[in-house]
Amino acid sequence: HCSIIHAAESLRVPGPSPRNTGSFFKNPIVAEELAAQVLGQHPSLPVFRGDGPGTRKLSAAWMIEQCGWKGYRDGDAGVAASHALVLVNHGDASGAQLLDLARRIAGSVRQRFGVDLQPEPRIIGAQW
């Protein structure tokens, strides 16, 4: 059994939205060269200044949305229709199901853009 994050059990966004962890993926910080390569193939990708010299920060939400995940649902595990960074539990999804979904999302971003996504929440009881 895997517990993705304790806060996922109790967090709710305002309104009727299901349980969620907030932003699940960090915006990846990559070398300028990789950012330029990805931007050359995807000119509308939002790119920001990185944390240090020679780096750029890419929009994880944009890449996830371009891969078709925004609003996706697999049983009770899903991606919010309002924001591609938010994984939601629509009912009884387990931590393992949410983690599997997150891994599939990260894999599709890696395959399409050559960029690795990292989770924002600390994962407990499983390896990323």
PyMOL commands that set and color helices and strands:
alter all, ss='L'
color gray80, all
select helices_A, chain A and resi 6-9+32-41+60-66+95-113
alter helices_A, ss='H'
color red, helices_A
select strands_A, chain A and resi 19-23+29-31+47-49+55-58+73-74+77-79+86-89
alter strands_A, ss='S'
color yellow, strands_A
deselect
rebuild
show_as cartoon
